[in-house]
């Protein structure tokens, strides 16, 4: 949307403007940026994109708290998770000194 507000209607035009600003982006990465599903983006690249589009990162990024919540590991509700962990006692092998006290 920010690109459209700047009069940029094609990804090739944005790619050309980014190249003019010193950021060479591959066609595949540009496709991901244009469709809104980039796999990764470096912060230095984000700075150049914002400079070209005359915007801030908050204009480009969308918060998705439901995806953050979906990544959290689920806690087991079993009785095993309620038990305390078993203490581990180090085994001393042959010719080893004991650790300092």
N, CA, C and O atoms as a printed pandas DataFrame, in Angstrom:
     atom_number atom_name residue_name chain_id  residue_number  x_coord  y_coord  z_coord
0              1         N          UNK        A               1    0.821   -1.196    0.000
1              2        CA          UNK        A               1    0.000    0.000    0.000
2              3         C          UNK        A               1    0.865    1.261    0.000
3              4         O          UNK        A               1    0.537    2.258   -0.644
4              5         N          UNK        A               2    1.970    1.197    0.731
5              6        CA          UNK        A               2    2.837    2.375    0.801
6              7         C          UNK        A               2    3.432    2.665   -0.576
7              8         O          UNK        A               2    3.559    3.826   -0.964
8              9         N          UNK        A               3    3.797    1.619   -1.312
9             10        CA          UNK        A               3    4.335    1.812   -2.660
10            11         C          UNK        A               3    3.291    2.456   -3.557
11            12         O          UNK        A               3    3.614    3.358   -4.330
12            13         N          UNK        A               4    2.045    2.008   -3.466
13            14        CA          UNK        A               4    0.975    2.579   -4.289
14            15         C          UNK        A               4    0.765    4.054   -3.951
15            16         O          UNK        A               4    0.483    4.862   -4.836
16            17         N          UNK        A               5    0.902    4.402   -2.678
17            18        CA          UNK        A               5    0.749    5.807   -2.287
18            19         C          UNK        A               5    1.856    6.674   -2.874
19            20         O          UNK        A               5    1.693    7.884   -3.028
20            21         N          UNK        A               6    2.981    6.046   -3.198
21            22        CA          UNK        A               6    4.090    6.768   -3.828
22            23         C          UNK        A               6    4.028    6.702   -5.353
23            24         O          UNK        A               6    4.930    7.189   -6.035
24            25         N          UNK        A               7    2.966    6.102   -5.886
25            26        CA          UNK        A               7    2.817    6.002   -7.337
26            27         C          UNK        A               7    3.564    4.837   -7.947
27            28         O          UNK        A               7    3.788    4.812   -9.157
28            29         N          UNK        A               8    3.953    3.872   -7.131
29            30        CA          UNK        A               8    4.672    2.695   -7.623
30            31         C          UNK        A               8    3.659    1.558   -7.703
31            32         O          UNK        A               8    3.168    1.079   -6.681
32            33         N          UNK        A               9    3.351    1.128   -8.929
33            34        CA          UNK        A               9    2.313    0.124   -9.134
34            35         C          UNK        A               9    2.862   -1.226   -9.551
35            36         O          UNK        A               9    2.118   -2.206   -9.593
36            37         N          UNK        A              10    4.149   -1.298   -9.861
37            38        CA          UNK        A              10    4.749   -2.563  -10.295
38            39         C          UNK        A              10    5.995   -2.838   -9.467
39            40         O          UNK        A              10    6.742   -1.926   -9.112
40            41         N          UNK        A              11    6.201   -4.122   -9.167
41            42        CA          UNK        A              11    7.369   -4.492   -8.369
42            43         C          UNK        A              11    8.668   -4.167   -9.098
43            44         O          UNK        A              11    9.682   -3.880   -8.462
44            45         N          UNK        A              12    8.642   -4.212  -10.425
45            46        CA          UNK        A              12    9.853   -3.895  -11.184
46            47         C          UNK        A              12   10.251   -2.431  -10.991
47            48         O          UNK        A              12   11.438   -2.108  -10.957
48            49         N          UNK        A              13    9.268   -1.555  -10.866
49            50        CA          UNK        A              13    9.555   -0.138  -10.629
50            51         C          UNK        A              13   10.186    0.057   -9.250
51            52         O          UNK        A              13   11.151    0.808   -9.111
52            53         N          UNK        A              14    9.649   -0.612   -8.237
53            54        CA          UNK        A              14   10.221   -0.508   -6.896
54            55         C          UNK        A              14   11.627   -1.104   -6.884
55            56         O          UNK        A              14   12.535   -0.560   -6.256
56            57         N          UNK        A              15   11.795   -2.216   -7.575
57            58        CA          UNK        A              15   13.112   -2.853   -7.644
58            59         C          UNK        A              15   14.129   -1.925   -8.301
59            60         O          UNK        A              15   15.277   -1.850   -7.862
60            61         N          UNK        A              16   13.712   -1.219   -9.351
61            62        CA          UNK        A              16   14.608   -0.272  -10.018
62            63         C          UNK        A              16   14.977    0.876   -9.089
63            64         O          UNK        A              16   16.137    1.284   -9.033
64            65         N          UNK        A              17   13.990    1.399   -8.358
65            66        CA          UNK        A              17   14.259    2.508   -7.425
66            67         C          UNK        A              17   15.173    2.064   -6.283
67            68         O          UNK        A              17   16.036    2.822   -5.840
68            69         N          UNK        A              18   14.981    0.846   -5.815
69            70        CA          UNK        A              18   15.861    0.334   -4.763
70            71         C          UNK        A              18   17.285    0.175   -5.282
71            72         O          UNK        A              18   18.243    0.480   -4.571
72            73         N          UNK        A              19   17.430   -0.301   -6.516
73            74        CA          UNK        A              19   18.756   -0.444   -7.124
74            75         C          UNK        A              19   19.424    0.922   -7.267
75            76         O          UNK        A              19   20.627    1.053   -7.041
76            77         N          UNK        A              20   18.648    1.937   -7.640
77            78        CA          UNK        A              20   19.184    3.303   -7.743
78            79         C          UNK        A              20   19.667    3.809   -6.388
79            80         O          UNK        A              20   20.573    4.640   -6.318
80            81         N          UNK        A              21   19.061    3.307   -5.313
81            82        CA          UNK        A              21   19.451    3.703   -3.958
82            83         C          UNK        A              21   20.563    2.814   -3.401
83            84         O          UNK        A              21   21.013    3.019   -2.273
84            85         N          UNK        A              22   21.013    1.820   -4.193
85            86        CA          UNK        A              22   22.120    0.983   -3.768
86            87         C          UNK        A              22   21.728   -0.378   -3.224
87            88         O          UNK        A              22   22.575   -1.090   -2.685
88            89         N          UNK        A              23   20.466   -0.756   -3.352
89            90        CA          UNK        A              23   20.017   -2.052   -2.844
90            91         C          UNK        A              23   19.577   -2.926   -4.007
91            92         O          UNK        A              23   18.524   -2.702   -4.605
92            93         N          UNK        A              24   20.397   -3.926   -4.320
93            94        CA          UNK        A              24   20.065   -4.882   -5.378
94            95         C          UNK        A              24   19.283   -6.026   -4.757
95            96         O          UNK        A              24   19.793   -6.716   -3.874
96            97         N          UNK        A              25   18.062   -6.235   -5.201
97            98        CA          UNK        A              25   17.205   -7.307   -4.688
98            99         C          UNK        A              25   16.928   -8.286   -5.818
99           100         O          UNK        A              25   16.640   -7.886   -6.945
100          101         N          UNK        A              26   17.019   -9.578   -5.502
101          102        CA          UNK        A              26   16.730  -10.599   -6.510
102          103         C          UNK        A              26   15.245  -10.574   -6.848
103          104         O          UNK        A              26   14.429  -10.042   -6.095
104          105         N          UNK        A              27   14.913  -11.153   -7.983
105          106        CA          UNK        A              27   13.513  -11.202   -8.413
106          107         C          UNK        A              27   12.674  -11.981   -7.405
107          108         O          UNK        A              27   11.550  -11.585   -7.097
108          109         N          UNK        A              28   13.211  -13.085   -6.890
109          110        CA          UNK        A              28   12.471  -13.897   -5.928
110          111         C          UNK        A              28   12.208  -13.159   -4.631
111          112         O          UNK        A              28   11.098  -13.204   -4.099
112          113         N          UNK        A              29   13.230  -12.475   -4.117
113          114        CA          UNK        A              29   13.052  -11.716   -2.873
114          115         C          UNK        A              29   12.101  -10.540   -3.097
115          116         O          UNK        A              29   11.302  -10.210   -2.221
116          117         N          UNK        A              30   12.188   -9.910   -4.264
117          118        CA          UNK        A              30   11.278   -8.803   -4.576
118          119         C          UNK        A              30    9.846   -9.297   -4.644
119          120         O          UNK        A              30    8.926   -8.604   -4.211
120          121         N          UNK        A              31    9.655  -10.480   -5.181
121          122        CA          UNK        A              31    8.314  -11.059   -5.251
122          123         C          UNK        A              31    7.741  -11.250   -3.844
123          124         O          UNK        A              31    6.574  -10.946   -3.597
124          125         N          UNK        A              32    8.571  -11.755   -2.924
125          126        CA          UNK        A              32    8.124  -11.936   -1.551
126          127         C          UNK        A              32    7.794  -10.623   -0.874
127          128         O          UNK        A              32    6.804  -10.531   -0.148
128          129         N          UNK        A              33    8.614   -9.601   -1.103
129          130        CA          UNK        A              33    8.336   -8.283   -0.526
130          131         C          UNK        A              33    7.048   -7.696   -1.093
131          132         O          UNK        A              33    6.238   -7.127   -0.362
132          133         N          UNK        A              34    6.871   -7.839   -2.398
133          134        CA          UNK        A              34    5.713   -7.245   -3.070
134          135         C          UNK        A              34    4.401   -7.911   -2.648
135          136         O          UNK        A              34    3.378   -7.244   -2.496
136          137         N          UNK        A              35    4.443   -9.230   -2.462
137          138        CA          UNK        A              35    3.214   -9.935   -2.090
138          139         C          UNK        A              35    2.956   -9.901   -0.592
139          140         O          UNK        A              35    1.904  -10.345   -0.131
140          141         N          UNK        A              36    3.910   -9.377    0.170
141          142        CA          UNK        A              36    3.713   -9.265    1.611
142          143         C          UNK        A              36    4.102  -10.498    2.387
143          144         O          UNK        A              36    3.726  -10.636    3.551
144          145         N          UNK        A              37    4.860  -11.417    1.762
145          146        CA          UNK        A              37    5.278  -12.633    2.453
146          147         C          UNK        A              37    6.790  -12.844    2.342
147          148         O          UNK        A              37    7.226  -13.902    1.888
148          149         N          UNK        A              38    7.598  -11.861    2.746
149          150        CA          UNK        A              38    9.045  -12.069    2.655
150          151         C          UNK        A              38    9.503  -13.094    3.684
151          152         O          UNK        A              38    8.983  -13.146    4.799
152          153         N          UNK        A              39   10.485  -13.911    3.296
153          154        CA          UNK        A              39   11.003  -14.890    4.245
154          155         C          UNK        A              39   11.874  -14.210    5.281
155          156         O          UNK        A              39   11.758  -14.498    6.472
156          157         N          UNK        A              40   12.737  -13.320    4.851
157          158        CA          UNK        A              40   13.582  -12.541    5.753
158          159         C          UNK        A              40   13.818  -11.169    5.146
159          160         O          UNK        A              40   13.638  -10.956    3.947
160          161         N          UNK        A              41   14.225  -10.248    6.003
161          162        CA          UNK        A              41   14.637   -8.934    5.519
162          163         C          UNK        A              41   15.656   -8.378    6.508
163          164         O          UNK        A              41   15.430   -8.372    7.718
164          165         N          UNK        A              42   16.761   -7.919    5.981
165          166        CA          UNK        A              42   17.796   -7.337    6.832
166          167         C          UNK        A              42   17.390   -5.922    7.221
167          168         O          UNK        A              42   16.725   -5.225    6.455
168          169         N          UNK        A              43   17.792   -5.505    8.413
169          170        CA          UNK        A              43   17.435   -4.174    8.878
170          171         C          UNK        A              43   18.038   -3.087    7.992
171          172         O          UNK        A              43   17.427   -2.037    7.794
172          173         N          UNK        A              44   19.244   -3.336    7.453
173          174        CA          UNK        A              44   19.856   -2.363    6.548
174          175         C          UNK        A              44   19.016   -2.205    5.285
175          176         O          UNK        A              44   18.864   -1.100    4.764
176          177         N          UNK        A              45   18.467   -3.328    4.793
177          178        CA          UNK        A              45   17.601   -3.277    3.612
178          179         C          UNK        A              45   16.304   -2.533    3.924
179          180         O          UNK        A              45   15.795   -1.781    3.093
180          181         N          UNK        A              46   15.781   -2.749    5.117
181          182        CA          UNK        A              46   14.554   -2.067    5.523
182          183         C          UNK        A              46   14.768   -0.557    5.559
183          184         O          UNK        A              46   13.871    0.206    5.203
184          185         N          UNK        A              47   15.953   -0.126    5.988
185          186        CA          UNK        A              47   16.268    1.306    5.984
186          187         C          UNK        A              47   16.214    1.884    4.574
187          188         O          UNK        A              47   15.675    2.971    4.363
188          189         N          UNK        A              48   16.778    1.151    3.604
189          190        CA          UNK        A              48   16.787    1.635    2.217
190          191         C          UNK        A              48   15.362    1.662    1.665
191          192         O          UNK        A              48   14.972    2.621    0.998
192          193         N          UNK        A              49   14.593    0.622    1.938
193          194        CA          UNK        A              49   13.206    0.566    1.458
194          195         C          UNK        A              49   12.415    1.742    2.016
195          196         O          UNK        A              49   11.652    2.381    1.292
196          197         N          UNK        A              50   12.597    2.027    3.301
197          198        CA          UNK        A              50   11.892    3.154    3.914
198          199         C          UNK        A              50   12.331    4.490    3.311
199          200         O          UNK        A              50   11.511    5.390    3.131
200          201         N          UNK        A              51   13.614    4.617    3.003
201          202        CA          UNK        A              51   14.097    5.849    2.387
202          203         C          UNK        A              51   13.497    6.036    1.001
203          204         O          UNK        A              51   13.089    7.140    0.642
204          205         N          UNK        A              52   13.441    4.955    0.219
205          206        CA          UNK        A              52   12.884    5.032   -1.137
206          207         C          UNK        A              52   11.391    5.341   -1.098
207          208         O          UNK        A              52   10.894    6.120   -1.911
208          209         N          UNK        A              53   10.677    4.732   -0.155
209          210        CA          UNK        A              53    9.219    4.924   -0.066
210          211         C          UNK        A              53    8.827    6.111    0.811
211          212         O          UNK        A              53    7.646    6.427    0.950
212          213         N          UNK        A              54    9.840    6.771    1.406
213          214        CA          UNK        A              54    9.595    7.919    2.281
214          215         C          UNK        A              54    8.591    7.557    3.382
215          216         O          UNK        A              54    7.556    8.203    3.545
216          217         N          UNK        A              55    8.932    6.505    4.127
217          218        CA          UNK        A              55    8.056    6.030    5.198
218          219         C          UNK        A              55    8.902    5.541    6.361
219          220         O          UNK        A              55   10.127    5.664    6.342
220          221         N          UNK        A              56    8.255    4.994    7.360
221          222        CA          UNK        A              56    8.946    4.398    8.504
222          223         C          UNK        A              56    8.655    2.899    8.521
223          224         O          UNK        A              56    7.717    2.448    7.863
224          225         N          UNK        A              57    9.446    2.122    9.262
225          226        CA          UNK        A              57    9.174    0.682    9.337
226          227         C          UNK        A              57    7.759    0.364    9.838
227          228         O          UNK        A              57    7.173   -0.634    9.418
228          229         N          UNK        A              58    7.215    1.179   10.711
229          230        CA          UNK        A              58    5.853    0.911   11.209
230          231         C          UNK        A              58    4.813    1.037   10.112
231          232         O          UNK        A              58    3.727    0.467   10.226
232          233         N          UNK        A              59    5.123    1.775    9.049
233          234        CA          UNK        A              59    4.201    1.864    7.923
234          235         C          UNK        A              59    4.196    0.578    7.101
235          236         O          UNK        A              59    3.239    0.308    6.374
236          237         N          UNK        A              60    5.263   -0.217    7.213
237          238        CA          UNK        A              60    5.406   -1.415    6.397
238          239         C          UNK        A              60    5.112   -2.713    7.140
239          240         O          UNK        A              60    4.701   -3.704    6.536
240          241         N          UNK        A              61    5.322   -2.701    8.445
241          242        CA          UNK        A              61    5.200   -3.935    9.227
242          243         C          UNK        A              61    3.821   -4.047    9.867
243          244         O          UNK        A              61    3.242   -3.058   10.316
244          245         N          UNK        A              62    3.315   -5.262    9.897
245          246        CA          UNK        A              62    2.007   -5.539   10.488
246          247         C          UNK        A              62    2.210   -6.481   11.659
247          248         O          UNK        A              62    2.813   -7.543   11.506
248          249         N          UNK        A              63    1.713   -6.101   12.829
249          250        CA          UNK        A              63    1.805   -6.972   14.005
250          251         C          UNK        A              63    0.812   -8.114   13.853
251          252         O          UNK        A              63   -0.333   -7.911   13.449
252          253         N          UNK        A              64    1.268   -9.321   14.183
253          254        CA          UNK        A              64    0.417  -10.510   14.104
254          255         C          UNK        A              64    0.536  -11.292   15.412
255          256         O          UNK        A              64    1.205  -12.325   15.447
256          257         N          UNK        A              65   -0.099  -10.820   16.491
257          258        CA          UNK        A              65    0.041  -11.489   17.787
258          259         C          UNK        A              65   -0.467  -12.923   17.793
259          260         O          UNK        A              65    0.023  -13.741   18.572
260          261         N          UNK        A              66   -1.437  -13.250   16.943
261          262        CA          UNK        A              66   -1.936  -14.626   16.911
262          263         C          UNK        A              66   -0.878  -15.590   16.394
263          264         O          UNK        A              66   -0.851  -16.747   16.813
264          265         N          UNK        A              67   -0.007  -15.145   15.497
265          266        CA          UNK        A              67    1.068  -16.010   15.023
266          267         C          UNK        A              67    2.137  -16.182   16.093
267          268         O          UNK        A              67    2.747  -17.246   16.194
268          269         N          UNK        A              68    2.369  -15.148   16.891
269          270        CA          UNK        A              68    3.322  -15.261   17.988
270          271         C          UNK        A              68    2.790  -16.261   19.010
271          272         O          UNK        A              68    3.540  -17.101   19.507
272          273         N          UNK        A              69    1.507  -16.175   19.322
273          274        CA          UNK        A              69    0.900  -17.097   20.288
274          275         C          UNK        A              69    0.932  -18.528   19.771
275          276         O          UNK        A              69    1.101  -19.460   20.556
276          277         N          UNK        A              70    0.774  -18.718   18.471
277          278        CA          UNK        A              70    0.768  -20.058   17.892
278          279         C          UNK        A              70    2.148  -20.710   17.970
279          280         O          UNK        A              70    2.245  -21.937   17.938
280          281         N          UNK        A              71    3.209  -19.924   18.070
281          282        CA          UNK        A              71    4.567  -20.467   18.133
282          283         C          UNK        A              71    4.957  -20.935   19.525
283          284         O          UNK        A              71    5.921  -21.686   19.673
284          285         N          UNK        A              72    4.230  -20.507   20.548
285          286        CA          UNK        A              72    4.563  -20.879   21.916
286          287         C          UNK        A              72    4.368  -22.380   22.107
287          288         O          UNK        A              72    3.375  -22.942   21.646
288          289         N          UNK        A              73    5.318  -23.032   22.788
289          290        CA          UNK        A              73    5.133  -24.467   23.055
290          291         C          UNK        A              73    3.994  -24.671   24.044
291          292         O          UNK        A              73    3.821  -23.898   24.986
292          293         N          UNK        A              74    3.231  -25.717   23.812
293          294        CA          UNK        A              74    2.107  -26.011   24.707
294          295         C          UNK        A              74    2.609  -26.774   25.913
295          296         O          UNK        A              74    3.492  -27.625   25.805
296          297         N          UNK        A              75    2.036  -26.460   27.067
297          298        CA          UNK        A              75    2.425  -27.131   28.299
298          299         C          UNK        A              75    1.615  -28.402   28.452
299          300         O          UNK        A              75    0.409  -28.423   28.203
300          301         N          UNK        A              76    2.292  -29.463   28.864
301          302        CA          UNK        A              76    1.616  -30.745   29.086
302          303         C          UNK        A              76    0.829  -30.679   30.385
303          304         O          UNK        A              76    1.321  -30.168   31.391
304          305         N          UNK        A              77   -0.377  -31.189   30.362
305          306        CA          UNK        A              77   -1.238  -31.158   31.538
306          307         C          UNK        A              77   -1.186  -32.469   32.298
307          308         O          UNK        A              77   -2.041  -32.722   33.147
308          309         N          UNK        A              78   -0.209  -33.302   32.015
309          310        CA          UNK        A              78   -0.134  -34.614   32.654
310          311         C          UNK        A              78    0.480  -34.500   34.044
311          312         O          UNK        A              78    1.011  -33.458   34.427
312          313         N          UNK        A              79    0.392  -35.598   34.787
313          314        CA          UNK        A              79    0.954  -35.649   36.134
314          315         C          UNK        A              79    2.471  -35.612   36.091
315          316         O          UNK        A              79    3.100  -35.177   37.055
316          317         N          UNK        A              80    3.070  -36.057   35.002
317          318        CA          UNK        A              80    4.527  -36.055   34.895
318          319         C          UNK        A              80    5.085  -34.647   34.931
319          320         O          UNK        A              80    6.160  -34.418   35.486
320          321         N          UNK        A              81    4.365  -33.702   34.346
321          322        CA          UNK        A              81    4.866  -32.334   34.333
322          323         C          UNK        A              81    4.784  -31.701   35.709
323          324         O          UNK        A              81    5.479  -30.718   35.967
324          325         N          UNK        A              82    3.953  -32.233   36.608
325          326        CA          UNK        A              82    3.817  -31.689   37.947
326          327         C          UNK        A              82    4.938  -32.161   38.862
327          328         O          UNK        A              82    5.203  -31.530   39.885
328          329         N          UNK        A              83    5.602  -33.259   38.509
329          330        CA          UNK        A              83    6.694  -33.774   39.328
330          331         C          UNK        A              83    7.905  -32.860   39.266
331          332         O          UNK        A              83    8.141  -32.165   38.278
332          333         N          UNK        A              84    8.669  -32.884   40.360
333          334        CA          UNK        A              84    9.906  -32.110   40.368
334          335         C          UNK        A              84   10.963  -32.881   39.572
335          336         O          UNK        A              84   10.889  -34.106   39.470
336          337         N          UNK        A              85   11.928  -32.185   39.021
337          338        CA          UNK        A              85   12.954  -32.872   38.230
338          339         C          UNK        A              85   13.810  -33.770   39.113
339          340         O          UNK        A              85   14.013  -33.490   40.295
340          341         N          UNK        A              86   14.302  -34.841   38.528
341          342        CA          UNK        A              86   15.165  -35.785   39.232
342          343         C          UNK        A              86   16.541  -35.158   39.380
343          344         O          UNK        A              86   17.115  -34.689   38.397
344          345         N          UNK        A              87   17.086  -35.144   40.610
345          346        CA          UNK        A              87   18.422  -34.561   40.776
346          347         C          UNK        A              87   19.468  -35.407   40.048
347          348         O          UNK        A              87   19.400  -36.636   40.050
348          349         N          UNK        A              88   20.409  -34.748   39.443
349          350        CA          UNK        A              88   21.465  -35.425   38.701
350          351         C          UNK        A              88   22.745  -35.355   39.516
351          352         O          UNK        A              88   23.201  -34.276   39.895
352          353         N          UNK        A              89   23.316  -36.522   39.778
353          354        CA          UNK        A              89   24.567  -36.601   40.516
354          355         C          UNK        A              89   25.673  -36.932   39.530
355          356         O          UNK        A              89   25.600  -37.944   38.834
356          357         N          UNK        A              90   26.708  -36.080   39.461
357          358        CA          UNK        A              90   27.787  -36.367   38.506
358          359         C          UNK        A              90   28.548  -37.617   38.910
359          360         O          UNK        A              90   28.810  -37.843   40.092
360          361         N          UNK        A              91   28.897  -38.417   37.931
361          362        CA          UNK        A              91   29.685  -39.623   38.181
362          363         C          UNK        A              91   31.141  -39.293   37.965
363          364         O          UNK        A              91   31.518  -38.698   36.956
364          365         N          UNK        A              92   31.945  -39.683   38.915
365          366        CA          UNK        A              92   33.379  -39.440   38.797
366          367         C          UNK        A              92   34.025  -40.679   38.207
367          368         O          UNK        A              92   33.866  -41.781   38.733
368          369         N          UNK        A              93   34.735  -40.502   37.141
369          370        CA          UNK        A              93   35.425  -41.617   36.497
370          371         C          UNK        A              93   36.780  -41.865   37.135
371          372         O          UNK        A              93   37.156  -41.222   38.115
372          373         N          UNK        A              94   37.482  -42.789   36.572
373          374        CA          UNK        A              94   38.820  -43.088   37.094
374          375         C          UNK        A              94   39.758  -41.920   36.868
375          376         O          UNK        A              94   39.647  -41.201   35.875
376          377         N          UNK        A              95   40.680  -41.739   37.795
377          378        CA          UNK        A              95   41.740  -40.735   37.716
378          379         C          UNK        A              95   41.189  -39.309   37.604
379          380         O          UNK        A              95   41.837  -38.425   37.044
380          381         N          UNK        A              96   40.026  -39.106   38.126
381          382        CA          UNK        A              96   39.484  -37.745   38.129
382          383         C          UNK        A              96   39.450  -37.243   39.559
383          384         O          UNK        A              96   39.125  -37.973   40.495
384          385         N          UNK        A              97   39.789  -35.999   39.693
385          386        CA          UNK        A              97   39.715  -35.412   41.026
386          387         C          UNK        A              97   38.292  -34.925   41.270
387          388         O          UNK        A              97   37.517  -34.738   40.332
388          389         N          UNK        A              98   37.966  -34.727   42.525
389          390        CA          UNK        A              98   36.638  -34.226   42.846
390          391         C          UNK        A              98   36.617  -32.718   42.610
391          392         O          UNK        A              98   37.645  -32.051   42.724
392          393         N          UNK        A              99   35.463  -32.196   42.288
393          394        CA          UNK        A              99   35.381  -30.742   42.063
394          395         C          UNK        A              99   35.645  -29.977   43.363
395          396         O          UNK        A              99   35.420  -30.512   44.449
396          397         N          UNK        A             100   36.115  -28.745   43.263
397          398        CA          UNK        A             100   36.372  -27.948   44.453
398          399         C          UNK        A             100   35.079  -27.685   45.208
399          400         O          UNK        A             100   33.996  -27.650   44.623
400          401         N          UNK        A             101   35.207  -27.503   46.493
401          402        CA          UNK        A             101   34.039  -27.289   47.332
402          403         C          UNK        A             101   33.689  -25.837   47.402
403          404         O          UNK        A             101   32.723  -25.466   48.070
